[in-house]
Amino acid sequence: MLARSSLRSARSLGASARSSASRIGTRSASTANGPAEEAATWKSTFAASAATAVAIGSIGWYYHLYGRNVHAMTPAEEGLHATQYPWEHEKWSKTFDHQALRRGFQVYREVCASCHSLSRVPYRTLVGNMMTVDEAKALAEENEYDTEPNDEGEIEKRPGKLSDYLPSPYKNDEAGRAANNGALPPDLSLIVKGRHGGCNYIFSLLTGYPEDPPAGAVVQSGLNFNPYFPGTGIAMARVLYDGLVEYDDGTPATTSQMAKDVVEFLNWAAEPEMDERKKMGWKVLAISSVLMALSIWVKKYKWATIKTRQIVYNPPITSSRPAAPRPGAKQ
């Protein structure tokens, strides 16, 4: 018994030695082409990694440029956070109130235009939104603009045209600072887009002047207290009072009404294409929905025969009887 078990152990050890030797031989033979295969693998891995890095970097750079709302100031630099108001024109299915735009433009002309400019708004954009063509032409002709130099190099004045832009109240920035104790009134063309809070901030700022500063508030000389302005000290004094303007449509000119109208007008000045963009967006959604429904139907129609197909494997039938010997084979 002991001899048999020893013989079996020796046989198993021999078989394992032979198998390990064959494995070593196979491994050494397979490693003959190892460096070339490793180089090809390294190249493919590097190319895939580089493509992934470029894709991730492109997505990150695009998000950095266009994925976030960009404001001139951060919330930490702002004063009191503005109240959120339910502006109708900010809804998906709502447009600008053109009566409010006309009233807001009147408030701008009679109150704001003495200090602030709208350098990015031409007269032609007012046509169809706040006034007719004749009214816009008459408004443009009230101001004079420089002409091209003549043969003698002299620049003459001409009446304004619809292609001209609304004039600035000052000749240059230095004149604006000199007239406002060193503070330059900002241009209002993009003020809604350039301030954190947008319409809510402008409305809160215009209506946020208290009668007296609160106890403990320190206001520098020549400044006015407004909790919504960064630092709470603003050079602009309160400009809106009840009954300051007289609306042509008979709307009561309260402080909040005038602030609401001028804010909506300034929102239009910063984004005059908003109504057209919303209408185009609804058209795109409608057409995209129809095309998506059609694409789903076509996909199901074309792939129905393939999706419902069943593949069955039928193995060949083999006989359990031994095969007959071939002719001429040795028995």
C-alpha positions in Angstrom: 0.0 0.0 0.0 2.8 2.3 0.9 4.6 1.6 -2.3 1.5 2.3 -4.4 0.9 5.6 -2.7 4.5 6.6 -3.2 4.2 5.7 -6.9 1.1 7.8 -7.3 2.8 10.7 -5.6 5.8 10.5 -7.9 3.5 10.3 -11.0 1.5 13.4 -9.9 4.8 15.3 -9.2 6.1 14.4 -12.6 2.9 15.5 -14.4 2.9 18.8 -12.5 6.6 19.4 -13.4 5.9 18.6 -17.1 2.9 21.0 -17.1 4.9 23.8 -15.4 7.7 23.3 -17.9 5.3 23.6 -20.8 3.8 26.7 -19.3 7.2 28.3 -18.9 8.1 27.4 -22.5 4.9 28.8 -23.8 5.3 32.0 -21.7 8.9 32.5 -22.9 7.7 32.0 -26.5 4.8 34.4 -26.0 7.1 37.1 -24.5 9.2 37.1 -27.6 6.8 39.8 -29.1 6.2 41.5 -25.7 7.9 44.9 -26.3 5.9 45.5 -29.5 2.6 44.5 -27.9 3.4 46.7 -24.9 4.2 49.7 -27.1 1.0 49.3 -29.0 -1.0 48.9 -25.8 0.7 52.0 -24.4 -0.1 54.0 -27.5 -3.8 53.1 -27.5 -4.1 53.8 -23.8 -2.4 57.2 -24.2 -4.6 58.1 -27.1 -7.8 57.2 -25.2 -6.6 59.1 -22.1 -5.7 62.2 -24.2 -9.1 62.1 -26.0 -10.9 61.8 -22.7 -8.9 64.7 -21.2 -9.6 66.9 -24.2 -13.3 66.1 -24.0 -13.5 66.9 -20.3 -11.5 70.0 -20.7 -13.7 71.2 -23.6 -16.8 70.6 -21.5 -15.3 72.5 -18.5 -14.2 75.4 -20.6 -17.6 75.7 -22.3 -19.3 75.6 -18.9 -16.9 78.3 -17.7 -17.8 80.6 -20.6 -21.5 80.0 -21.1 -22.8 77.7 -18.3 -23.0 80.2 -15.5 -24.8 83.5 -15.1 -22.2 86.2 -15.2 -22.8 89.3 -13.1 -20.7 92.4 -12.6 -20.8 91.9 -8.8 -21.0 88.8 -6.6 -23.7 88.4 -3.9 -21.1 89.0 -1.2 -20.3 92.4 -2.6 -24.0 93.4 -2.7 -26.0 95.1 0.0 -29.3 94.0 1.3 -30.6 91.1 -0.8 -33.4 92.3 -3.1 -36.9 91.0 -2.8 -38.1 88.6 -5.5 -41.0 90.1 -7.4 -43.3 88.3 -9.8 -42.4 90.0 -13.1 -44.8 89.0 -15.8 -42.3 89.4 -18.6 -40.0 86.8 -17.1 -42.5 84.0 -17.5 -42.1 81.7 -20.5 -45.5 82.5 -22.1 -45.5 86.2 -21.3 -44.2 89.2 -23.2 -43.4 92.8 -22.4 -46.2 95.1 -21.4 -45.9 97.7 -24.1 -48.0 100.2 -22.2 -45.5 99.8 -19.3 -42.6 100.3 -21.8 -44.1 103.6 -23.0 -44.5 104.8 -19.4 -41.0 103.6 -18.5 -39.5 105.4 -21.4 -41.3 108.6 -20.3 -39.9 108.2 -16.8 -36.4 107.7 -18.2 -36.7 110.8 -20.4 -38.1 113.1 -17.7 -36.2 111.8 -14.7 -33.2 109.5 -15.6 -31.9 111.0 -18.8 -30.5 114.1 -17.1 -27.7 111.9 -15.5 -27.8 108.5 -17.2 -27.3 107.5 -20.8 -28.6 104.8 -23.1 -25.7 104.6 -25.5 -26.7 101.2 -26.9 -30.3 102.0 -27.8 -31.0 103.5 -31.3 -34.2 105.4 -32.2 -35.2 102.7 -34.7 -35.7 100.1 -31.9 -38.4 102.4 -30.3 -40.6 102.0 -33.4 -43.3 99.5 -32.8 -42.6 99.2 -29.2 -43.1 102.6 -27.7 -44.0 104.9 -30.5 -44.7 105.2 -34.2 -42.3 106.0 -37.0 -43.3 109.6 -37.1 -43.0 110.0 -33.3 -39.5 108.4 -33.3 -38.3 110.6 -36.2 -39.6 113.7 -34.4 -37.8 112.6 -31.2 -34.6 112.0 -33.1 -34.7 115.4 -34.8 -34.8 117.1 -31.4 -31.1 116.3 -31.0 -28.1 117.2 -33.2 -25.3 114.9 -34.3 -22.0 115.4 -35.9 -21.7 114.9 -39.7 -18.8 113.6 -41.7 -16.0 116.2 -42.2 -16.4 118.2 -45.4 -13.7 119.1 -47.9 -12.4 121.8 -45.6 -12.3 119.5 -42.6 -15.1 121.1 -40.7 -17.7 119.1 -38.9 -21.2 120.4 -39.0 -24.3 119.5 -37.1 -27.4 117.7 -38.5 -30.7 116.6 -37.0 -30.9 113.1 -35.7 -32.2 110.1 -37.7 -33.6 106.8 -36.7 -30.2 105.1 -37.1 -28.7 107.4 -34.5 -28.4 106.3 -30.8 -29.9 108.1 -27.8 -27.5 110.9 -26.8 -25.6 111.0 -23.6 -26.2 113.9 -21.1 -22.5 114.6 -20.9 -19.8 115.1 -23.6 -17.5 112.7 -21.9 -16.9 110.7 -18.7 -14.8 113.5 -17.2 -17.7 115.9 -17.6 -20.0 113.4 -16.0 -17.8 113.0 -13.0 -17.3 116.8 -12.6 -21.1 117.3 -12.6 -21.7 114.6 -9.9 -18.9 115.2 -7.3 -16.6 112.7 -8.9 -19.1 109.8 -9.3 -19.8 108.8 -12.9 -23.5 107.8 -13.5 -23.5 104.4 -15.1 -24.9 103.8 -18.6 -28.3 102.1 -18.3 -28.3 100.1 -21.5 -27.3 96.8 -19.8 -27.7 97.8 -16.2 -30.3 95.0 -15.6 -27.9 92.4 -16.9 -24.9 93.9 -15.2 -26.3 93.8 -11.6 -26.9 90.8 -9.4 -30.6 90.5 -9.0 -31.5 92.2 -12.2 -35.0 93.8 -12.2 -35.4 93.0 -8.5 -32.3 94.9 -7.6 -33.1 98.0 -9.7 -36.7 98.2 -8.3 -35.5 97.7 -4.7 -32.8 100.4 -5.2 -35.2 102.9 -6.6 -37.8 102.4 -3.9 -35.4 101.7 -1.0 -34.6 105.2 0.2 -35.9 105.6 3.8 -36.9 109.0 5.2 -34.1 108.8 7.7 -31.1 106.4 8.0 -31.6 103.8 10.7 -30.0 104.1 14.1 -26.3 103.3 14.0 -26.0 103.6 10.2 -22.9 105.7 9.2 -23.3 107.6 5.9 -20.4 109.5 4.4 -20.8 113.2 3.6 -22.4 113.7 0.2 -23.9 110.2 0.0 -27.4 108.9 0.6 -28.4 105.8 2.6 -29.8 102.9 0.6 -29.6 99.4 2.1 -29.6 97.7 -1.3 -26.5 99.5 -2.6 -23.1 98.0 -1.7 -21.8 99.8 1.3 -25.3 101.4 1.8 -23.9 104.8 0.7 -25.0 105.9 -2.8 -24.3 109.2 -4.6 -27.7 109.2 -6.3 -30.4 110.8 -4.1 -34.0 109.7 -4.2 -35.4 110.7 -7.6 -38.9 109.1 -7.7 -41.8 110.8 -5.8 -45.5 110.4 -6.1 -46.9 112.4 -8.9 -43.5 113.3 -10.4 -44.6 112.6 -14.0 -48.0 112.7 -15.6 -48.8 109.6 -17.6 -50.6 110.0 -20.9 -52.8 107.0 -20.3 -54.0 108.3 -16.9 -52.1 105.7 -14.7 -51.5 107.0 -11.2 -47.8 107.9 -11.1 -46.9 106.5 -7.7 -43.3 105.8 -6.7 -43.7 102.0 -7.0 -45.5 102.4 -10.4 -42.8 104.6 -11.9 -40.1 102.3 -10.6 -41.9 99.2 -12.0 -42.4 100.9 -15.4 -38.8 102.2 -15.7 -37.4 98.8 -14.6 -39.4 97.0 -17.3 -38.2 99.5 -19.9 -34.6 99.0 -18.8 -35.1 95.2 -19.1 -36.3 95.7 -22.6 -33.3 98.0 -23.4 -30.9 95.2 -22.2 -32.8 92.5 -24.1 -35.0 93.9 -26.9 -35.2 90.5 -28.7 -36.8 88.7 -25.7 -40.3 88.5 -27.2 -39.0 87.2 -30.5 -36.7 84.7 -28.7 -39.7 83.3 -26.7 -41.8 82.9 -29.8 -39.0 81.2 -31.6 -38.5 78.9 -28.6 -42.1 77.8 -28.6 -41.9 77.1 -32.3 -38.7 75.0 -31.8 -40.4 73.0 -29.0 -43.4 72.3 -31.1 -41.4 71.2 -34.2 -39.0 69.2 -32.0 -41.9 67.4 -30.3 -43.4 66.4 -33.7 -40.1 65.2 -35.1 -39.3 63.2 -31.9 -42.7 61.5 -32.1 -42.1 60.6 -35.8 -38.6 59.4 -35.1 -39.9 57.1 -32.3 -42.6 55.7 -34.6 -40.1 55.1 -37.5 -37.7 53.5 -35.1 -40.3 51.1 -33.8 -41.5 50.4 -37.4 -38.1 49.7 -38.8 -36.8 47.7 -35.8 -40.0 45.7 -35.1 -38.9 42.7 -37.3 -35.5 42.7 -35.7 -36.6 43.2 -32.1 -39.3 40.5 -32.3 -37.0 38.0 -34.1 -36.0 34.9 -32.1 -32.8 33.1 -32.8 -32.8 29.4 -31.8 -29.8 27.1 -32.1 -30.6 23.5 -33.0 -27.5 21.3 -32.5 -26.9 18.5 -35.0 -28.4 15.1 -34.1 -25.7 12.6 -33.4 -26.2 8.8 -33.3 -25.2 6.7 -30.3 -24.2 3.8 -32.5 -20.4 3.5 -33.4 -19.5 4.7 -36.8 -19.0 2.1 -39.5 -15.3 1.5 -40.5 -14.1 3.0 -43.7 -13.4 0.7 -46.7 -9.8 -0.4 -46.7 -9.1 0.5 -43.1 -7.1 -2.0 -41.1 -9.0 -3.9 -38.5 
